[in-house]
Amino acid sequence: MIDNFALGLTHALLLLAAWRLLSRPDLADDAAPRTPRRGWFGKDA
């Protein structure tokens, strides 16, 4: 049971990271304005 949970959790985290990277507006547009860097919990970096 714990093995299935660990596999599911890691795959879900990988899918979340890929989804966030692919949903960036500046992914394929070199002329897109750079978004300001945000720190942890939305604080300015």
URJO-V576519 format. One record per backbone hydrogen bond with DSSP energy under -0.5 kcal/mol. CO is the residue of the C=O (numbers start at 0). NH is the residue of the N-H. If there is no record, write none. Layout:
((CO/NH) (CO/NH))
This chain:
((0/4) (1/5) (2/6) (3/7) (4/8) (5/9) (6/10) (7/11) (8/12) (9/13) (10/14) (11/15) (12/16) (13/17) (14/18) (15/19) (16/20) (17/21) (18/22) (20/23) (23/26) (27/29) (28/31) (36/44) (38/41) (39/42) (42/38))
